[in-house]
Amino acid sequence: MPADSSSKQWSVTVAALRAPRVLPKSLRLAYAARMEHRPEDSALMLRYRDGDVAAFETLYQRHKDPLFRYLLRHCRQRAAAEDVFQEVWGKIVKARASYRPTAKFTTFLYRVAHNCFIDHLRRNKRHMGGAELDEDLQPHPGEPPETATERSLAKERLSKALMDLPDEQRDVFLLREEAGLSLDQIALVTGSNRETAKSRLRYAVNKLRAAIDERPERQ
């Protein structure tokens, strides 16, 4: 089971939504340069298909945290997310013999995850609760109390606003934010087209930004 990095990632999400861009171009290029030496996901999956168990372990370690966060934000309850998480990897293991790199591995992985969550939702529609996720709202070291309070309130507003989004908009946002998929990949995962994915993402981001920047009325 992946380590719980949801709180740290959620703080990054708040900052990203407030920023005009997620990463400056220079940082994206530097990150891409560092990633060049890593084996491609599809190559690792092909090696696993041919019996290289270590290749699968590399894939699992590479993708487990963002995949779990994606499922946790959807399922809202940790136990349910863990069940779907295990189901997804089980299907990946079963599919290894027939795997063909016709698309990026992340597209394949999140298509499986998307379908597993839809199946879970259909099976448990009446039992899907709105329980709050466990978020770490403790102040950061050296953080002024007023800053910690505002950060905590922003995270709470973001969490609620995310749950209030229409399912299609929430899914597109999570595929972009947690999985890092492109619009073309998101379209493939969700069975839509690029313009539809782009429109859903735009509406989701605008709603979430408005929720984060919202200030409670003073009495």
LINDA-V482157 format. One record per pair of residues at least 12 apart in sequence whose ideal C-beta (glycine too) atoms are under 10 Angstrom apart, sorted by sequence separation. I is the first residue (numbers start at 1). J is the second residue. D is the distance in whole Angstrom. If there is no record, write none. Layout:
i:I j:J d:D
i:I j:J d:D
This chain:
i:43 j:55 d:8
i:44 j:56 d:7
i:47 j:59 d:9
i:48 j:60 d:10
i:69 j:81 d:9
i:71 j:83 d:9
i:72 j:84 d:9
i:137 j:149 d:9
i:139 j:151 d:8
i:162 j:174 d:8
i:174 j:186 d:10
i:175 j:187 d:10
i:182 j:194 d:9
i:183 j:195 d:9
i:185 j:197 d:9
i:186 j:198 d:9
i:44 j:57 d:9
i:68 j:81 d:6
i:71 j:84 d:5
i:72 j:85 d:9
i:92 j:105 d:9
i:95 j:108 d:8
i:139 j:152 d:8
i:173 j:186 d:10
i:183 j:196 d:10
i:184 j:197 d:8
i:41 j:55 d:10
i:44 j:58 d:6
i:45 j:59 d:6
i:67 j:81 d:10
i:68 j:82 d:8
i:70 j:84 d:10
i:71 j:85 d:5
i:137 j:151 d:8
i:138 j:152 d:9
i:172 j:186 d:6
i:175 j:189 d:6
i:183 j:197 d:5
i:186 j:200 d:9
i:44 j:59 d:5
i:70 j:85 d:9
i:137 j:152 d:4
i:162 j:177 d:10
i:171 j:186 d:8
i:172 j:187 d:9
i:175 j:190 d:7
i:182 j:197 d:9
i:183 j:198 d:5
i:186 j:201 d:7
i:39 j:55 d:8
i:44 j:60 d:10
i:68 j:84 d:9
i:71 j:87 d:10
i:92 j:108 d:8
i:136 j:152 d:9
i:137 j:153 d:9
i:181 j:197 d:9
i:41 j:58 d:9
i:42 j:59 d:10
i:67 j:84 d:10
i:68 j:85 d:5
i:71 j:88 d:8
i:92 j:109 d:7
i:95 j:112 d:8
i:135 j:152 d:8
i:172 j:189 d:9
i:183 j:200 d:10
i:41 j:59 d:6
i:44 j:62 d:8
i:67 j:85 d:7
i:70 j:88 d:10
i:91 j:109 d:10
i:137 j:155 d:7
i:171 j:189 d:8
i:172 j:190 d:7
i:183 j:201 d:7
i:39 j:58 d:7
i:136 j:155 d:9
i:137 j:156 d:8
i:171 j:190 d:6
i:38 j:58 d:9
i:39 j:59 d:9
i:68 j:88 d:10
i:89 j:109 d:9
i:92 j:112 d:6
i:135 j:155 d:6
i:172 j:192 d:9
i:41 j:62 d:7
i:64 j:85 d:8
i:67 j:88 d:7
i:88 j:109 d:7
i:91 j:112 d:5
i:92 j:113 d:9
i:135 j:156 d:8
i:171 j:192 d:10
i:176 j:197 d:9
i:41 j:63 d:8
i:67 j:89 d:8
i:88 j:110 d:9
i:90 j:112 d:10
i:91 j:113 d:9
i:168 j:190 d:7
i:175 j:197 d:8
i:39 j:62 d:10
i:89 j:112 d:9
i:135 j:158 d:10
i:38 j:62 d:8
i:88 j:112 d:5
i:89 j:113 d:10
i:91 j:115 d:9
i:132 j:156 d:9
i:135 j:159 d:7
i:168 j:192 d:8
i:172 j:196 d:9
i:176 j:200 d:10
i:177 j:201 d:9
i:63 j:88 d:10
i:64 j:89 d:8
i:87 j:112 d:9
i:88 j:113 d:5
i:91 j:116 d:7
i:172 j:197 d:6
i:176 j:201 d:6
i:63 j:89 d:9
i:87 j:113 d:9
i:88 j:114 d:9
i:90 j:116 d:9
i:133 j:159 d:6
i:171 j:197 d:10
i:172 j:198 d:9
i:175 j:201 d:9
i:88 j:115 d:9
i:89 j:116 d:10
i:132 j:159 d:7
i:172 j:199 d:9
i:173 j:200 d:8
i:177 j:204 d:9
i:85 j:113 d:8
i:87 j:115 d:10
i:88 j:116 d:5
i:132 j:160 d:9
i:168 j:196 d:9
i:172 j:200 d:4
i:173 j:201 d:6
i:176 j:204 d:9
i:177 j:205 d:9
i:60 j:89 d:7
i:63 j:92 d:9
i:84 j:113 d:7
i:87 j:116 d:5
i:88 j:117 d:9
i:133 j:162 d:10
i:168 j:197 d:9
i:171 j:200 d:8
i:172 j:201 d:5
i:176 j:205 d:9
i:59 j:89 d:10
i:86 j:116 d:10
i:87 j:117 d:9
i:130 j:160 d:9
i:133 j:163 d:9
i:169 j:199 d:9
i:170 j:200 d:9
i:172 j:202 d:9
i:173 j:203 d:9
i:174 j:204 d:9
i:85 j:116 d:9
i:132 j:163 d:9
i:168 j:199 d:10
i:169 j:200 d:5
i:172 j:203 d:9
i:173 j:204 d:4
i:177 j:208 d:9
i:60 j:92 d:9
i:84 j:116 d:5
i:87 j:119 d:8
i:168 j:200 d:5
i:169 j:201 d:8
i:172 j:204 d:6
i:173 j:205 d:7
i:56 j:89 d:9
i:59 j:92 d:8
i:60 j:93 d:10
i:83 j:116 d:9
i:84 j:117 d:6
i:87 j:120 d:8
i:130 j:163 d:7
i:169 j:202 d:9
i:171 j:204 d:9
i:172 j:205 d:10
i:130 j:164 d:10
i:166 j:200 d:8
i:169 j:203 d:6
i:170 j:204 d:7
i:173 j:207 d:9
i:84 j:119 d:9
i:165 j:200 d:9
i:168 j:203 d:9
i:169 j:204 d:4
i:173 j:208 d:7
i:56 j:92 d:8
i:81 j:117 d:9
i:84 j:120 d:5
i:168 j:204 d:9
i:169 j:205 d:9
i:56 j:93 d:8
i:80 j:117 d:9
i:83 j:120 d:7
i:84 j:121 d:10
i:166 j:203 d:8
i:169 j:206 d:10
i:170 j:207 d:10
i:165 j:203 d:8
i:166 j:204 d:8
i:169 j:207 d:8
i:170 j:208 d:10
i:67 j:106 d:9
i:70 j:109 d:10
i:74 j:113 d:9
i:81 j:120 d:9
i:165 j:204 d:6
i:169 j:208 d:9
i:56 j:96 d:8
i:66 j:106 d:9
i:70 j:110 d:7
i:74 j:114 d:9
i:80 j:120 d:7
i:80 j:121 d:10
i:83 j:124 d:10
i:166 j:207 d:10
i:63 j:105 d:8
i:67 j:109 d:7
i:71 j:113 d:6
i:75 j:117 d:7
i:162 j:204 d:8
i:165 j:207 d:6
i:62 j:105 d:9
i:63 j:106 d:7
i:66 j:109 d:10
i:67 j:110 d:8
i:70 j:113 d:6
i:71 j:114 d:10
i:74 j:117 d:5
i:161 j:204 d:9
i:164 j:207 d:8
i:165 j:208 d:8
i:48 j:92 d:9
i:62 j:106 d:10
i:66 j:110 d:9
i:70 j:114 d:9
i:74 j:118 d:10
i:80 j:124 d:7
i:164 j:208 d:10
i:48 j:93 d:9
i:51 j:96 d:10
i:67 j:112 d:10
i:68 j:113 d:10
i:71 j:116 d:8
i:75 j:120 d:7
i:162 j:207 d:9
i:49 j:95 d:9
i:50 j:96 d:9
i:59 j:105 d:7
i:63 j:109 d:6
i:67 j:113 d:6
i:71 j:117 d:6
i:74 j:120 d:9
i:75 j:121 d:9
i:121 j:167 d:8
i:161 j:207 d:6
i:162 j:208 d:7
i:165 j:211 d:10
i:45 j:92 d:8
i:49 j:96 d:5
i:63 j:110 d:9
i:70 j:117 d:9
i:74 j:121 d:8
i:77 j:124 d:10
i:80 j:127 d:9
i:161 j:208 d:5
i:164 j:211 d:8
i:48 j:96 d:6
i:49 j:97 d:6
i:80 j:128 d:8
i:161 j:209 d:9
i:49 j:98 d:9
i:71 j:120 d:9
i:75 j:124 d:9
i:80 j:129 d:9
i:118 j:167 d:9
i:161 j:210 d:8
i:162 j:211 d:8
i:45 j:95 d:9
i:46 j:96 d:9
i:49 j:99 d:5
i:59 j:109 d:9
i:63 j:113 d:10
i:77 j:127 d:9
i:117 j:167 d:10
i:158 j:208 d:6
i:161 j:211 d:3
i:45 j:96 d:7
i:48 j:99 d:8
i:49 j:100 d:9
i:77 j:128 d:8
i:157 j:208 d:9
i:158 j:209 d:9
i:160 j:211 d:7
i:161 j:212 d:8
i:76 j:128 d:7
i:77 j:129 d:6
i:81 j:133 d:9
i:159 j:211 d:9
i:46 j:99 d:7
i:75 j:128 d:8
i:76 j:129 d:7
i:77 j:130 d:10
i:78 j:131 d:9
i:118 j:171 d:9
i:157 j:210 d:9
i:158 j:211 d:6
i:161 j:214 d:9
i:45 j:99 d:5
i:46 j:100 d:9
i:74 j:128 d:10
i:75 j:129 d:10
i:76 j:130 d:7
i:77 j:131 d:6
i:117 j:171 d:8
i:157 j:211 d:5
i:158 j:212 d:6
i:45 j:100 d:10
i:46 j:101 d:7
i:76 j:131 d:6
i:77 j:132 d:10
i:78 j:133 d:8
i:156 j:211 d:10
i:157 j:212 d:6
i:9 j:65 d:8
i:13 j:69 d:10
i:45 j:101 d:7
i:76 j:132 d:8
i:77 j:133 d:8
i:78 j:134 d:7
i:157 j:213 d:9
i:9 j:66 d:8
i:42 j:99 d:9
i:76 j:133 d:7
i:114 j:171 d:7
i:154 j:211 d:9
i:155 j:212 d:9
i:157 j:214 d:6
i:2 j:60 d:9
i:42 j:100 d:9
i:43 j:101 d:8
i:75 j:133 d:10
i:154 j:212 d:5
i:157 j:215 d:10
i:2 j:61 d:9
i:6 j:65 d:9
i:10 j:69 d:9
i:42 j:101 d:4
i:46 j:105 d:10
i:153 j:212 d:9
i:154 j:213 d:8
i:157 j:216 d:9
i:5 j:65 d:5
i:9 j:69 d:6
i:13 j:73 d:10
i:41 j:101 d:9
i:42 j:102 d:9
i:45 j:105 d:6
i:73 j:133 d:8
i:114 j:174 d:10
i:154 j:214 d:9
i:2 j:63 d:9
i:3 j:64 d:9
i:4 j:65 d:9
i:5 j:66 d:9
i:40 j:101 d:9
i:42 j:103 d:9
i:44 j:105 d:8
i:72 j:133 d:7
i:110 j:171 d:10
i:114 j:175 d:8
i:153 j:214 d:9
i:2 j:64 d:4
i:3 j:65 d:7
i:6 j:68 d:8
i:42 j:104 d:7
i:43 j:105 d:9
i:72 j:134 d:10
i:113 j:175 d:9
i:153 j:215 d:9
i:1 j:64 d:8
i:2 j:65 d:5
i:5 j:68 d:9
i:6 j:69 d:5
i:10 j:73 d:9
i:41 j:104 d:7
i:42 j:105 d:5
i:45 j:108 d:8
i:153 j:216 d:8
i:2 j:66 d:9
i:4 j:68 d:9
i:5 j:69 d:7
i:9 j:73 d:10
i:40 j:104 d:9
i:41 j:105 d:3
i:42 j:106 d:10
i:45 j:109 d:9
i:110 j:174 d:9
i:2 j:67 d:8
i:3 j:68 d:9
i:4 j:69 d:9
i:40 j:105 d:8
i:41 j:106 d:7
i:110 j:175 d:6
i:114 j:179 d:10
i:150 j:215 d:9
i:2 j:68 d:5
i:6 j:72 d:6
i:41 j:107 d:10
i:42 j:108 d:9
i:113 j:179 d:8
i:1 j:68 d:8
i:2 j:69 d:8
i:6 j:73 d:8
i:41 j:108 d:9
i:4 j:72 d:9
i:41 j:109 d:8
i:107 j:175 d:10
i:110 j:178 d:9
i:106 j:175 d:9
i:110 j:179 d:5
i:2 j:72 d:10
i:109 j:179 d:8
i:110 j:180 d:10
i:110 j:181 d:6
i:6 j:78 d:9
i:107 j:179 d:9
i:109 j:181 d:10
i:114 j:186 d:10
i:106 j:179 d:6
i:4 j:78 d:9
i:106 j:180 d:7
i:107 j:181 d:7
i:111 j:185 d:9
i:114 j:188 d:10
i:115 j:189 d:9
i:6 j:81 d:10
i:106 j:181 d:6
i:107 j:182 d:9
i:110 j:185 d:8
i:114 j:189 d:5
i:106 j:182 d:9
i:110 j:186 d:8
i:113 j:189 d:8
i:114 j:190 d:7
i:115 j:191 d:10
i:1 j:78 d:10
i:104 j:181 d:8
i:107 j:184 d:9
i:108 j:185 d:10
i:111 j:188 d:7
i:112 j:189 d:9
i:114 j:191 d:9
i:104 j:182 d:9
i:107 j:185 d:5
i:110 j:188 d:9
i:111 j:189 d:5
i:106 j:185 d:7
i:107 j:186 d:9
i:110 j:189 d:5
i:111 j:190 d:9
i:1 j:81 d:10
i:2 j:82 d:10
i:104 j:184 d:10
i:107 j:187 d:10
i:108 j:188 d:9
i:109 j:189 d:9
i:110 j:190 d:9
i:111 j:191 d:9
i:1 j:82 d:6
i:103 j:184 d:10
i:104 j:185 d:6
i:107 j:188 d:5
i:108 j:189 d:9
i:103 j:185 d:8
i:107 j:189 d:6
i:2 j:85 d:8
i:76 j:159 d:10
i:106 j:189 d:9
i:1 j:85 d:8
i:104 j:188 d:9
i:1 j:86 d:9
i:103 j:188 d:6
i:73 j:159 d:9
i:76 j:162 d:10
i:103 j:189 d:10
i:76 j:163 d:7
i:74 j:162 d:10
i:73 j:162 d:7
i:74 j:163 d:10
i:73 j:163 d:9
i:74 j:167 d:9
i:74 j:170 d:7
i:73 j:170 d:8
i:74 j:171 d:7
i:73 j:171 d:10
i:73 j:173 d:9
i:74 j:174 d:7
i:70 j:171 d:9
i:73 j:174 d:5
i:72 j:174 d:10
i:71 j:174 d:9
i:70 j:174 d:5
i:73 j:177 d:9
i:74 j:178 d:10
i:69 j:174 d:8
i:70 j:175 d:7
i:73 j:178 d:7
i:72 j:178 d:9
i:70 j:177 d:9
i:71 j:178 d:9
i:66 j:174 d:10
i:69 j:177 d:9
i:70 j:178 d:4
i:69 j:178 d:5
i:70 j:179 d:6
i:68 j:178 d:9
i:69 j:179 d:9
i:66 j:177 d:9
i:67 j:178 d:8
i:70 j:181 d:10
i:66 j:178 d:5
i:67 j:179 d:7
i:65 j:178 d:9
i:66 j:179 d:6
i:66 j:180 d:7
i:66 j:181 d:10
i:63 j:179 d:9
i:10 j:133 d:9
i:11 j:135 d:9
i:10 j:135 d:6
i:11 j:136 d:9
i:7 j:133 d:9
i:10 j:136 d:9
i:6 j:133 d:7
i:7 j:134 d:8
i:6 j:134 d:8
i:7 j:135 d:5
i:8 j:136 d:8
i:6 j:135 d:7
i:7 j:136 d:4
i:11 j:140 d:9
i:4 j:134 d:8
i:6 j:136 d:9
i:7 j:137 d:8
i:7 j:138 d:9
i:4 j:136 d:9
i:15 j:151 d:9
i:18 j:154 d:8
i:14 j:151 d:7
i:17 j:154 d:9
i:15 j:154 d:9
i:11 j:151 d:7
i:14 j:154 d:5
i:13 j:154 d:10
i:14 j:155 d:6
i:17 j:158 d:7
i:13 j:155 d:9
i:11 j:154 d:9
i:14 j:157 d:9
i:10 j:154 d:10
i:11 j:155 d:7
i:14 j:158 d:6
i:17 j:161 d:10
i:10 j:155 d:6
i:13 j:158 d:7
i:14 j:159 d:10
i:13 j:159 d:10
i:11 j:158 d:10
i:7 j:155 d:8
i:10 j:158 d:7
i:10 j:159 d:7
i:13 j:162 d:9
i:10 j:162 d:10
i:22 j:176 d:9
i:22 j:177 d:9
i:17 j:173 d:10
i:22 j:180 d:9
i:13 j:173 d:9
i:17 j:177 d:9
i:16 j:177 d:7
i:13 j:177 d:6
i:12 j:177 d:9
i:13 j:178 d:9
i:10 j:177 d:10
i:9 j:177 d:9
i:9 j:178 d:7
i:6 j:178 d:10
i:17 j:205 d:7
i:16 j:205 d:10
i:17 j:206 d:10
i:17 j:208 d:6
i:18 j:209 d:7
i:17 j:209 d:5
i:17 j:210 d:10
i:14 j:208 d:9
i:17 j:211 d:9
i:18 j:212 d:6
i:13 j:208 d:8
i:17 j:212 d:6
i:18 j:213 d:7
i:17 j:213 d:9
i:15 j:212 d:10
i:14 j:212 d:6
i:13 j:212 d:9
